[in-house]
């Protein structure tokens, strides 16, 4: 039984404690069984055994006080601990636990595959290898997400507009003087106005304004009238793809800041939610060979730079 607990033994002890209590075991018997499991386990450290015993005792106490216990299963979740497992625990306890307890937990069957659904796979030797292409060699790859993160007021947006100017004019990049591929740039900005900030900065940077396309809002025509709302990656990637088809020479899409364009239903601090939004955006960038330049703020922590980007680590993980 114990190898099943590897990695989160405290949590699983809480789980087993809850399962046995829900099944009608007396608290004294629950403690006796689980404590013997801990003693039989490969736990040479006396402090670890003491910690396990405390987890069981605390869970029993909180359960008796009708408190919420982290890791304790609800009745609906108890399918993971089958009745057979609980019965074998009871038999083992009644026999005085003279023999090691060996139980294989039942695993729920995988969910049925919906009709018409299948994996898309490719054998590695059938993959056509291609070199990475760059908008700015060594810094901004085509078809990938790049993050510019920094504290407020340090010029993140200004840098993104200077990058746009290089792309629209094909002028050489700093340091290595490699020429930029000439093309269009699409800008999504939730913090700056086009009239008094974005366009004046583009002019100062020497951009070809005819190649810069600024998304102000999304227009929805409804029977009750027209409605304007902000662009979100969660809902409007199809509209962005339409824009990329309208301007096929687009080389970069600037999202400033990326967190403001996720959508109301997306928690920017939740890894899985951020990945579910950023993955389709990255796929769109790859399909059209455009660089996606995301602007991000820093949090207040004094940690390694990779952990300073505000919100989920998934933003940094998605960047290339």
Rosetta silent file (secondary structure, phi, psi, omega in degrees, C-alpha in Angstrom):
SEQUENCE: XXXXXXXXXXXXXXXXXXXXXXXXXXXXXXXXXXXXXXXXXXXXXXXXXXXXXXXXXXXXXXXXXXXXXXXXXXXXXXXXXXXXXXXXXXXXXXXXXXXXXXXXXXXXXXXXXXXXXXXXXXXXXXXXXXXXXXXXXXXXXXXXXXXXXXXXXXXXXXXXXXXXXXXXXXXXXXXXXXXXXXXXXXXXXXXXXXXXXXXXXXXXXXXXXXXXXXXXXXXXXXXXXXXXXXXXXXXXXXXXXXXXXXXXXXXXXXXXXXXXXXXXXXXXXXXXXXXXXXXXXXXXXXXXXXXXXXXXXXXXXXXXXXXXXXXXXXXXXXXX
SCORE:     score description
SCORE:     0.000 S_00000001
   1 L     0.000  -38.800 -169.849    0.000    0.000    0.000 S_00000001
   2 H   -64.242  -37.705  177.822    2.710    2.495    0.962 S_00000001
   3 H   -55.132  -29.869  177.908    4.348    2.933   -2.481 S_00000001
   4 H   -62.968  -23.305 -175.277    0.978    4.316   -3.636 S_00000001
   5 H   -88.720   -5.757 -174.970    1.435    7.105   -1.102 S_00000001
   6 L   -56.159  132.244  175.108    4.815    8.265   -2.406 S_00000001
   7 L    99.785  -27.848  179.816    4.967   11.994   -3.049 S_00000001
   8 L  -152.087   50.815 -171.927    1.925   13.059   -1.005 S_00000001
   9 H   -64.165  -36.208  177.070    1.754   10.682    1.946 S_00000001
  10 H   -59.020  -46.543 -177.863    0.249   13.239    4.317 S_00000001
  11 H   -63.430  -43.176 -176.030   -2.598   13.861    1.893 S_00000001
  12 H   -72.211  -31.912  173.250   -3.253   10.184    1.258 S_00000001
  13 H   -61.621  -40.971  175.439   -3.241    9.416    4.981 S_00000001
  14 H   -61.673  -40.296 -178.694   -5.950   12.063    5.309 S_00000001
  15 H   -62.838  -48.112  179.503   -7.754   10.413    2.392 S_00000001
  16 H   -64.676  -40.625  178.215   -7.621    6.951    3.981 S_00000001
  17 H   -58.291  -47.578  179.542   -8.616    8.358    7.370 S_00000001
  18 H   -62.848  -42.278 -179.033  -11.670   10.007    5.809 S_00000001
  19 H   -61.496  -43.392 -178.476  -12.593    6.905    3.824 S_00000001
  20 H   -69.088  -38.908  177.615  -12.476    4.689    6.903 S_00000001
  21 H   -64.677  -43.959  178.654  -14.454    7.160    9.013 S_00000001
  22 H   -62.791  -29.227 -178.136  -17.107    7.493    6.293 S_00000001
  23 L   -83.389    0.090  174.546  -17.250    3.679    6.154 S_00000001
  24 L    98.281   10.733  178.470  -18.139    3.509    9.842 S_00000001
  25 L   -71.371  148.438  173.928  -14.816    2.644   11.463 S_00000001
  26 L   -75.899  141.572 -179.465  -14.223    3.719   15.042 S_00000001
  27 H   -51.033  -38.902 -179.388  -11.543    6.442   15.393 S_00000001
  28 H   -62.330  -40.486  179.569   -9.462    4.141   17.651 S_00000001
  29 H   -69.454  -38.567  177.719   -9.417    1.428   14.975 S_00000001
  30 H   -59.138  -47.913  179.019   -8.563    3.957   12.247 S_00000001
  31 H   -60.881  -43.430 -178.017   -5.574    5.150   14.255 S_00000001
  32 H   -62.225  -46.160 -178.674   -4.495    1.590   14.977 S_00000001
  33 H   -65.375  -51.852 -174.694   -4.611    0.435   11.370 S_00000001
  34 H   -68.850  -33.064  178.593   -2.960    3.472    9.800 S_00000001
  35 H   -67.478  -37.317  177.503   -0.318    3.728   12.505 S_00000001
  36 H   -67.611  -35.243  175.524    0.670    0.097   11.899 S_00000001
  37 H   -60.889  -45.374  179.725    0.886    0.823    8.164 S_00000001
  38 H   -61.783  -42.608 -178.650    3.251    3.697    8.907 S_00000001
  39 H   -66.243  -33.567  179.467    5.350    1.521   11.223 S_00000001
  40 H   -79.411  -17.797 -176.477    5.638   -1.229    8.604 S_00000001
  41 L   -71.093  168.012  179.215    6.563    1.216    5.878 S_00000001
  42 L   -79.773   68.722 -176.830   10.094    2.019    4.858 S_00000001
  43 L  -125.477   91.040 -177.558   10.287    4.968    7.242 S_00000001
  44 L   -79.972  -21.363 -176.862   13.510    4.819    9.241 S_00000001
  45 L   -80.141  116.703 -179.711   13.255    8.402   10.462 S_00000001
  46 H   -61.717  -34.397  178.816   11.455    8.533   13.808 S_00000001
  47 H   -64.692  -39.125  178.718   10.480   12.161   13.220 S_00000001
  48 H   -62.475  -43.254  179.406    8.764   11.207    9.949 S_00000001
  49 H   -62.750  -40.258  178.116    6.755    8.510   11.732 S_00000001
  50 H   -62.363  -40.620  179.495    5.786   11.018   14.414 S_00000001
  51 H   -63.791  -39.971  179.310    4.669   13.474   11.700 S_00000001
  52 H   -63.439  -42.984 -178.703    2.528   10.778   10.036 S_00000001
  53 H   -63.076  -37.940  179.494    0.892    9.914   13.358 S_00000001
  54 H   -65.080  -37.698  177.464    0.141   13.589   13.976 S_00000001
  55 H   -59.846  -46.222 -179.260   -1.553   13.850   10.547 S_00000001
  56 H   -62.714  -47.535 -177.618   -3.846   10.945   11.423 S_00000001
  57 H   -62.708  -43.969  179.978   -4.622   12.312   14.892 S_00000001
  58 H   -62.898  -39.275 -179.807   -5.280   15.842   13.624 S_00000001
  59 H   -65.342  -43.260  177.774   -7.583   14.483   10.913 S_00000001
  60 H   -60.993  -42.968 -178.697   -9.551   12.436   13.426 S_00000001
  61 H   -65.023  -45.918 -177.698   -9.891   15.441   15.743 S_00000001
  62 H   -67.675  -35.898  177.041  -11.010   17.823   13.003 S_00000001
  63 H   -63.713  -42.520 -179.694  -13.449   15.250   11.649 S_00000001
  64 H   -65.759  -27.450  178.101  -14.989   14.806   15.108 S_00000001
  65 L   -89.243    5.314  179.157  -15.352   18.598   15.334 S_00000001
  66 L    59.918   36.490  177.218  -17.060   18.627   11.900 S_00000001
  67 L   -93.723  159.349  174.984  -14.334   20.848   10.450 S_00000001
  68 L   -75.461  132.037 -178.932  -13.210   20.901    6.833 S_00000001
  69 L  -116.217  120.952  177.933  -10.073   18.809    6.372 S_00000001
  70 L   -61.856  128.562 -179.942   -7.745   19.480    3.441 S_00000001
  71 L    92.142  -13.810  179.336   -7.310   16.270    1.480 S_00000001
  72 L   -74.913  128.309 -177.431  -10.332   14.568    3.078 S_00000001
  73 L   -76.857  150.859  169.370  -12.556   13.054    0.356 S_00000001
  74 L   -81.350  169.071  179.195  -16.223   13.740    0.029 S_00000001
  75 H   -59.084  -34.104 -178.105  -18.608   10.806   -0.219 S_00000001
  76 H   -70.152  -22.209 -175.694  -18.745   11.336   -4.001 S_00000001
  77 H   -94.292    0.289 -171.312  -14.966   11.001   -4.275 S_00000001
  78 H   -77.952    1.566  178.411  -14.636    7.751   -2.356 S_00000001
  79 H   -62.068  -24.692 -179.673  -14.706    5.546   -5.463 S_00000001
  80 H   -66.440  -26.541  175.802  -10.905    5.725   -5.405 S_00000001
  81 L  -106.838  102.566 -173.673  -10.957    3.710   -2.136 S_00000001
  82 L   -75.568  160.138  177.267  -13.009    0.622   -2.963 S_00000001
  83 H   -60.263  -32.553  179.473  -15.105   -1.308   -0.443 S_00000001
  84 H   -63.131  -40.786  179.132  -12.792   -4.260   -1.061 S_00000001
  85 H   -63.299  -45.752 -179.460   -9.782   -2.253    0.126 S_00000001
  86 H   -63.752  -36.997  179.893  -11.567   -1.174    3.300 S_00000001
  87 H   -68.025  -39.528  179.267  -12.678   -4.751    3.990 S_00000001
  88 H   -69.008  -33.902  172.907   -9.164   -6.082    3.563 S_00000001
  89 H   -60.874  -42.709 -178.869   -7.895   -3.407    5.921 S_00000001
  90 H   -64.261  -44.467  179.251  -10.458   -4.604    8.471 S_00000001
  91 H   -61.435  -43.238 -179.866   -9.426   -8.268    8.021 S_00000001
  92 H   -61.149  -41.518  178.634   -5.767   -7.347    8.362 S_00000001
  93 H   -64.546  -42.530 -179.096   -6.497   -5.449   11.570 S_00000001
  94 H   -65.772  -28.884  179.177   -8.508   -8.352   13.007 S_00000001
  95 L   -81.350    1.072  178.916   -5.624  -10.746   12.302 S_00000001
  96 L    80.860   12.855  177.563   -3.345   -8.613   14.409 S_00000001
  97 L    50.735   44.855  178.628   -1.363   -7.420   11.377 S_00000001
  98 L   -75.901  -20.107  179.139    1.081  -10.293   11.647 S_00000001
  99 L  -114.686  149.915  176.024    1.658  -10.166    7.888 S_00000001
 100 L   -58.978  144.028 -179.778    2.607   -7.183    5.709 S_00000001
 101 L   -87.789  122.554  177.655   -0.398   -5.518    4.132 S_00000001
 102 L  -124.641  115.600 -179.174   -0.430   -5.707    0.331 S_00000001
 103 L  -135.795  131.956  171.633   -3.302   -4.062   -1.501 S_00000001
 104 L  -100.024  117.082 -178.158   -3.612   -3.000   -5.099 S_00000001
 105 L   -72.251  140.375  176.446   -6.013   -0.094   -5.315 S_00000001
 106 L   -71.679  135.147  176.536   -8.662   -0.247   -7.988 S_00000001
 107 L  -104.510  138.963  178.742   -8.272    2.406  -10.644 S_00000001
 108 L   -66.242  143.310  177.966  -11.296    3.884  -12.329 S_00000001
 109 L   -65.012  147.880  178.502  -11.650    3.009  -15.967 S_00000001
 110 L   -62.028  148.273  179.309  -10.693    5.706  -18.436 S_00000001
 111 L   -61.842  143.629  179.904  -13.534    7.875  -19.662 S_00000001
 112 L   -62.321  145.221 -179.557  -15.051    6.635  -22.942 S_00000001
 113 L   -81.893  125.152  178.767  -13.702    8.283  -26.077 S_00000001
 114 L   -60.134  147.940  178.981  -16.330   10.421  -27.832 S_00000001
 115 L   -57.876  136.143  178.298  -17.256    9.314  -31.324 S_00000001
 116 L    84.011    6.108 -178.479  -15.072   10.867  -33.991 S_00000001
 117 L  -108.078  133.513  178.617  -12.212   11.640  -31.572 S_00000001
 118 L  -152.134  161.929  177.596   -8.713   10.259  -32.044 S_00000001
 119 L   -75.145  144.576  172.857   -5.083   11.090  -31.279 S_00000001
 120 L  -103.406  111.833 -174.786   -3.058   12.992  -33.852 S_00000001
 121 L  -129.214  158.444  175.628    0.391   11.376  -33.863 S_00000001
 122 L  -143.853  140.885  175.524    3.481   11.329  -36.017 S_00000001
 123 L   -78.557  138.130 -171.450    6.510    9.042  -35.994 S_00000001
 124 H   -55.885  -35.515 -177.576    9.694   10.997  -35.326 S_00000001
 125 H   -74.641   -4.777  177.054   11.408    9.827  -38.521 S_00000001
 126 H   -97.830   -3.057 -178.365    8.542   11.305  -40.540 S_00000001
 127 L   -81.603  128.299  177.163    9.023   14.817  -39.119 S_00000001
 128 L   -85.910  110.292 -177.521   10.580   17.296  -41.528 S_00000001
 129 L   -72.362  135.206  177.211   13.129   19.253  -39.505 S_00000001
 130 L  -133.986  147.880 -179.209   13.257   22.956  -40.244 S_00000001
 131 L   -73.558  154.095  176.434   15.504   25.685  -38.847 S_00000001
 132 L   -71.243  133.782  177.969   14.160   28.325  -36.504 S_00000001
 133 L  -103.447  150.290 -172.065   13.387   31.589  -38.280 S_00000001
 134 E  -124.030  144.975  164.903   13.883   34.959  -36.644 S_00000001
 135 E   -85.739  -48.211  172.910   12.397   38.424  -36.662 S_00000001
 136 E  -126.008  108.308 -171.068   15.334   39.609  -34.543 S_00000001
 137 L   -55.677  126.983  178.193   18.021   36.927  -34.569 S_00000001
 138 L    86.039   -9.357 -176.518   18.690   35.507  -31.130 S_00000001
 139 L  -126.241  -48.919 -174.781   15.895   37.494  -29.487 S_00000001
 140 E  -126.855  103.000  179.492   12.522   37.272  -31.251 S_00000001
 141 E   -82.063  151.950  174.225   11.708   34.067  -33.170 S_00000001
 142 L   -77.186  145.343  176.890    8.965   33.840  -35.769 S_00000001
 143 L    73.902   14.653 -178.036    5.983   31.695  -34.890 S_00000001
 144 L  -133.180  168.377  175.737    6.719   31.841  -31.147 S_00000001
 145 E   -96.786  131.224  174.691    5.785   33.825  -28.042 S_00000001
 146 E  -119.967  135.621 -179.803    8.315   36.298  -26.636 S_00000001
 147 E  -110.200  130.183  169.133    7.795   38.005  -23.265 S_00000001
 148 E  -109.852  112.215 -175.965    9.120   41.447  -22.311 S_00000001
 149 E  -119.277  142.565  179.012    8.697   41.797  -18.541 S_00000001
 150 E  -175.602  169.746  178.638    9.646   44.685  -16.291 S_00000001
 151 L   -70.555  158.929  179.145    8.560   47.111  -13.619 S_00000001
 152 L   -59.805  143.424  173.536    6.152   49.942  -14.506 S_00000001
 153 L    83.117    4.265 -177.767    7.636   52.985  -16.176 S_00000001
 154 L   -94.263   -2.562  173.403   10.808   51.352  -17.521 S_00000001
 155 L    99.597   25.730  178.760    9.750   51.505  -21.184 S_00000001
 156 H   -60.656  -47.974 -179.212    8.397   48.030  -22.028 S_00000001
 157 H   -65.748  -38.574  179.068    5.725   49.449  -24.334 S_00000001
 158 H   -61.569  -42.038  178.070    8.219   51.903  -25.837 S_00000001
 159 H   -62.567  -42.417 -179.418   10.578   49.024  -26.648 S_00000001
 160 H   -63.317  -35.245  179.120    7.760   47.062  -28.305 S_00000001
 161 H   -74.706  -32.405  174.371    6.934   50.063  -30.513 S_00000001
 162 H   -65.831  -38.735  175.236   10.595   50.526  -31.435 S_00000001
 163 H   -61.519  -42.663  177.515   10.620   46.850  -32.453 S_00000001
 164 H   -59.971  -39.185  179.858    7.517   47.542  -34.556 S_00000001
 165 H   -63.083  -42.970  178.165    9.332   50.440  -36.228 S_00000001
 166 H   -61.105  -41.930 -177.776   12.242   48.196  -37.208 S_00000001
 167 H   -66.648  -42.562 -176.414    9.879   45.615  -38.674 S_00000001
 168 H   -72.603  -20.553 -179.508    7.844   48.107  -40.713 S_00000001
 169 H  -106.752  -17.492 -176.838   10.991   49.742  -42.165 S_00000001
 170 L    71.969   24.851 -178.754   13.310   46.740  -42.372 S_00000001
 171 L   -78.750  156.250 -178.356   16.038   48.677  -40.586 S_00000001
 172 E   -64.523  146.250  177.497   18.986   46.873  -38.934 S_00000001
 173 L   -78.152  158.182  176.155   18.609   45.686  -35.362 S_00000001
 174 L   -61.476  160.606  173.721   20.878   47.009  -32.617 S_00000001
 175 L    72.618  -70.634 -173.526   24.180   45.313  -31.766 S_00000001
 176 L   -91.589  -13.089  175.382   24.460   42.775  -34.616 S_00000001
 177 L    62.597   25.459  172.406   23.023   45.027  -37.351 S_00000001
 178 L   -76.520  136.594 -178.935   21.049   42.241  -39.028 S_00000001
 179 E   -70.150  142.407  176.309   18.255   43.690  -41.136 S_00000001
 180 L   -79.594  144.186  172.075   14.710   43.068  -39.971 S_00000001
 181 L   -66.687  131.164 -177.558   12.298   41.323  -42.344 S_00000001
 182 L   -74.357  136.068  178.801    9.940   44.006  -43.641 S_00000001
 183 L  -177.171 -173.273 -179.337    6.321   43.520  -42.748 S_00000001
 184 E   -93.481  163.735  177.497    3.240   44.651  -40.869 S_00000001
 185 E  -134.293  133.723  174.543    2.617   44.736  -37.109 S_00000001
 186 E  -105.999  133.045 -176.142   -0.690   44.287  -35.266 S_00000001
 187 E  -119.753  129.737  171.077   -0.976   45.963  -31.849 S_00000001
 188 E  -114.629  116.168 -178.990   -3.340   45.123  -28.987 S_00000001
 189 E  -130.907  126.521  179.001   -3.056   47.662  -26.192 S_00000001
 190 L  -103.447   -2.131 -174.328   -5.206   47.851  -23.066 S_00000001
 191 L  -116.422  -26.277 -175.138   -3.231   50.603  -21.343 S_00000001
 192 L  -119.170  145.681  175.908   -2.369   53.277  -23.930 S_00000001
 193 L   -85.317  145.606  179.681   -4.504   55.311  -26.343 S_00000001
 194 H   -65.596  -41.241 -171.572   -3.592   55.356  -30.016 S_00000001
 195 H   -66.755  -44.405 -173.014   -4.108   59.103  -30.427 S_00000001
 196 H  -106.389   -5.156 -176.954   -1.919   60.486  -27.677 S_00000001
 197 H  -131.731  -59.365 -172.095    0.553   57.694  -26.954 S_00000001
 198 H   -64.988  -53.123 -176.929    0.916   54.818  -29.409 S_00000001
 199 H   -66.828  -44.038  175.110    1.001   56.727  -32.711 S_00000001
 200 H   -57.067  -38.309  178.900    3.207   59.589  -31.423 S_00000001
 201 H   -69.156  -38.700  177.115    5.683   57.012  -30.128 S_00000001
 202 H   -62.398  -42.283  177.561    5.609   55.129  -33.426 S_00000001
 203 H   -60.647  -45.842 -179.412    6.324   58.374  -35.294 S_00000001
 204 H   -62.891  -31.228  179.962    9.220   59.167  -32.973 S_00000001
 205 H   -82.768   -6.231  177.919   10.608   55.658  -33.545 S_00000001
 206 L    83.562   25.015 -177.639   10.441   56.132  -37.315 S_00000001
 207 L   -73.733  153.503  169.741    7.791   53.488  -38.039 S_00000001
 208 L   -83.979  101.960 -173.414    5.919   53.183  -41.319 S_00000001
 209 H   -63.139  -24.101 -179.869    2.455   53.927  -39.921 S_00000001
 210 H   -70.400  -13.047  179.910    0.732   52.385  -42.945 S_00000001
 211 H  -103.895    3.269 -179.734    2.046   49.005  -41.803 S_00000001
 212 E  -107.956  127.175 -176.737    0.856   49.247  -38.175 S_00000001
 213 E  -121.678  117.712 -173.913   -2.681   48.072  -37.391 S_00000001
 214 E  -104.595  122.371  177.103   -4.101   48.836  -33.947 S_00000001
 215 E   -86.032  114.781 -178.445   -7.022   46.788  -32.592 S_00000001
 216 L   -88.788  -39.640 -175.649   -9.191   49.126  -30.527 S_00000001
 217 L  -168.218  176.212  173.337  -12.133   46.871  -29.674 S_00000001
 218 E  -110.796  127.403  179.363  -14.424   44.085  -30.851 S_00000001
 219 E   -98.594  124.601  176.060  -17.736   45.158  -32.394 S_00000001
 220 E  -113.170  119.107  177.478  -20.714   42.852  -31.876 S_00000001
 221 E   -92.783  118.597 -176.614  -23.812   43.560  -33.969 S_00000001
 222 E  -124.129  161.741  178.730  -26.904   42.339  -32.148 S_00000001
 223 L   -55.217  -32.127 -178.748  -30.653   42.735  -32.736 S_00000001
 224 L   -80.967   -8.844 -179.432  -30.734   45.258  -29.888 S_00000001
 225 E   135.972 -174.196 -178.840  -27.937   47.293  -31.451 S_00000001
 226 E   -88.967  144.341 -179.357  -24.160   47.465  -31.675 S_00000001
 227 E  -134.481  133.011  176.940  -21.950   46.612  -28.724 S_00000001
 228 E  -106.065  140.169  175.450  -18.229   47.255  -28.253 S_00000001
 229 E  -147.475  168.468  179.755  -16.029   45.220  -25.940 S_00000001
 230 L   -75.169  152.885  178.069  -12.372   44.510  -25.394 S_00000001
 231 L   -74.892  136.477  174.977  -10.461   41.887  -27.356 S_00000001
 232 L  -132.075  142.252  177.227   -9.674   38.669  -25.450 S_00000001
 233 H   -65.610  -28.012 -178.578   -7.504   35.720  -26.453 S_00000001
 234 H   -64.367  -37.151 -172.788  -10.066   33.448  -24.850 S_00000001
 235 H  -111.465  -24.881 -162.147  -12.862   34.437  -27.290 S_00000001
 236 H  -117.488   20.475  178.261  -11.397   36.285  -30.242 S_00000001
 237 H   -61.465  -31.805  177.792   -8.509   34.292  -31.731 S_00000001
 238 H   -61.758  -38.530  177.128  -10.699   33.707  -34.777 S_00000001
 239 H   -68.482  -36.798  177.413  -10.909   37.462  -35.327 S_00000001
 240 H   -65.759  -38.080  177.191   -7.142   37.772  -34.953 S_00000001
 241 H   -63.960  -37.484  176.022   -6.705   35.051  -37.563 S_00000001
 242 H   -61.295  -40.801  178.149   -8.976   37.031  -39.886 S_00000001
 243 H   -64.404  -38.750  178.633   -6.713   40.065  -39.378 S_00000001
 244 H   -65.928  -32.497  175.896   -3.627   37.963  -40.189 S_00000001
 245 H   -73.639  -34.406  178.869   -5.310   36.883  -43.429 S_00000001
 246 H   -68.134  -35.864  179.280   -6.229   40.481  -44.211 S_00000001
 247 L  -119.704   78.348 -173.047   -2.604   41.560  -43.666 S_00000001
 248 L   -65.406  -14.611  178.971   -0.604   38.538  -44.866 S_00000001
 249 L   -89.729   12.379 -179.569    2.724   40.371  -44.480 S_00000001
 250 E   -63.390  130.476  179.247    2.280   40.595  -40.705 S_00000001
 251 E  -108.599  -21.568 -177.299    5.527   39.733  -38.926 S_00000001
 252 E  -152.212  149.061  172.678    4.578   40.460  -35.296 S_00000001
 253 E  -122.881  122.269  179.509    1.603   40.850  -32.963 S_00000001
 254 E   -99.121  126.603  178.105    2.155   42.989  -29.859 S_00000001
 255 E  -118.218  109.138 -170.082   -0.094   42.230  -26.841 S_00000001
 256 E  -129.229  109.567  -14.505    0.284   44.945  -24.199 S_00000001
 257 L   -85.872  160.080 -176.118   -0.107   43.680  -21.519 S_00000001
 258 H   -66.067  -33.012 -177.681   -0.805   40.029  -22.196 S_00000001
 259 H   -65.195  -28.756 -178.079   -2.610   39.533  -18.855 S_00000001
 260 H   -78.414   -9.057 -176.997   -5.266   42.122  -19.770 S_00000001
 261 H  -113.481   15.492 -179.977   -6.214   40.212  -22.907 S_00000001
 262 L   -73.897  -42.605 -175.339   -6.764   36.743  -21.431 S_00000001
 263 L   121.744  150.771 -176.615  -10.499   37.129  -20.822 S_00000001
 264 L   -61.652  -30.132 -176.681  -12.691   37.527  -17.767 S_00000001
 265 L   -84.570    3.839 -177.052  -13.039   33.789  -17.293 S_00000001
 266 L  -111.278  125.022  176.850   -9.279   33.200  -17.085 S_00000001
 267 L   -85.731  114.395 -175.576   -7.355   33.431  -13.820 S_00000001
 268 L   -67.451   -9.829  178.417   -3.919   34.827  -14.708 S_00000001
 269 L  -101.893    2.501 -178.446   -2.435   33.067  -11.655 S_00000001
 270 L  -103.353  116.327 -175.151   -3.760   29.627  -12.589 S_00000001
 271 H   -55.753  -50.489 -174.785   -1.294   27.582  -14.663 S_00000001
 272 H   -65.378  -37.476  179.820   -3.826   25.335  -16.378 S_00000001
 273 H   -69.202  -41.638  178.908   -6.147   28.229  -17.277 S_00000001
 274 H   -64.541  -44.043  179.879   -3.306   30.347  -18.662 S_00000001
 275 H   -62.466  -36.905 -178.239   -1.951   27.423  -20.682 S_00000001
 276 H   -66.212  -24.916  177.681   -5.414   26.695  -22.102 S_00000001
 277 H   -89.921  -41.821 -174.486   -5.519   30.248  -23.498 S_00000001
 278 H   -74.719  -30.246 -178.048   -1.881   30.653  -24.522 S_00000001
 279 H   -61.565  -47.359  176.578   -1.555   27.281  -26.294 S_00000001
 280 H   -63.627  -34.949  178.244   -4.074   28.146  -29.075 S_00000001
 281 H   -65.048  -40.979  178.357   -2.456   31.584  -29.423 S_00000001
 282 H   -65.956  -37.398  178.242    0.971   29.962  -29.815 S_00000001
 283 H   -64.918  -38.972  178.213   -0.458   27.533  -32.386 S_00000001
 284 H   -65.105  -42.028  178.747   -1.901   30.453  -34.375 S_00000001
 285 H   -60.707  -41.985 -179.720    1.466   32.232  -34.271 S_00000001
 286 H   -67.261  -40.115 -177.835    3.202   29.126  -35.579 S_00000001
 287 H   -62.556  -35.491 -176.853    0.649   28.580  -38.326 S_00000001
 288 H  -104.169    1.001  176.356    1.150   32.097  -39.709 S_00000001
 289 L    65.451   30.976  179.696    4.832   32.485  -38.880 S_00000001
 290 L  -105.742  149.607  174.142    4.334   35.633  -36.808 S_00000001
 291 E   -85.314  132.915  174.283    6.118   36.601  -33.630 S_00000001
 292 E  -104.207  119.265 -177.206    3.833   37.242  -30.667 S_00000001
 293 E  -107.353  106.593 -178.603    5.343   39.847  -28.356 S_00000001
 294 E   -98.843  131.016  177.096    3.705   39.829  -24.923 S_00000001
 295 E   -96.470  133.838 -176.985    4.265   42.644  -22.443 S_00000001
 296 E  -137.476  149.839  175.234    4.167   41.640  -18.770 S_00000001
 297 E   -92.618  165.299  177.181    4.609   43.328  -15.399 S_00000001
 298 E  -101.341  151.074  173.243    6.743   42.030  -12.536 S_00000001
 299 L   -83.941 -178.989 -174.561    5.511   41.009   -9.107 S_00000001
 300 L   -92.398    2.766 -177.971    6.973   42.380   -5.873 S_00000001
 301 L   -72.280  152.930  176.860    8.859   39.230   -4.893 S_00000001
 302 L  -104.633   66.463 -175.595   12.634   39.183   -4.575 S_00000001
 303 L  -118.066 -173.977  174.553   13.116   35.858   -6.339 S_00000001
 304 L   -59.460  151.118 -174.074   14.907   34.577   -9.426 S_00000001
 305 H   -56.196  -36.275 -176.688   14.011   36.553  -12.534 S_00000001
 306 H   -63.358  -24.380 -179.286   12.054   33.665  -14.078 S_00000001
 307 H   -96.815    0.661 -176.373    9.607   33.786  -11.139 S_00000001
 308 L   -84.306  -18.038 -179.646    9.188   37.587  -11.139 S_00000001
 309 E   -63.315  128.822 -176.049    6.741   37.767  -14.053 S_00000001
 310 L   -63.903  139.231  178.445    3.319   38.650  -12.632 S_00000001
 311 L    94.378 -156.335 -175.146    0.739   35.873  -12.728 S_00000001
 312 L   -69.924  149.283  173.998    1.239   32.234  -13.593 S_00000001
 313 L   -65.367  -15.008 -179.564    4.629   30.744  -14.428 S_00000001
 314 H   -61.586  -26.727  176.847    2.883   29.454  -17.561 S_00000001
 315 H   -62.029  -47.958 -179.193    3.505   32.846  -19.222 S_00000001
 316 H   -69.148  -40.025 -178.700    7.252   32.372  -18.956 S_00000001
 317 H   -63.316  -31.316 -177.814    7.024   28.660  -19.775 S_00000001
 318 H   -78.499  -21.486 -176.872    5.139   29.427  -22.996 S_00000001
 319 E   -74.114  147.126  178.609    7.735   31.966  -24.172 S_00000001
 320 L  -127.088    0.000    0.000   10.501   30.896  -26.544 S_00000001
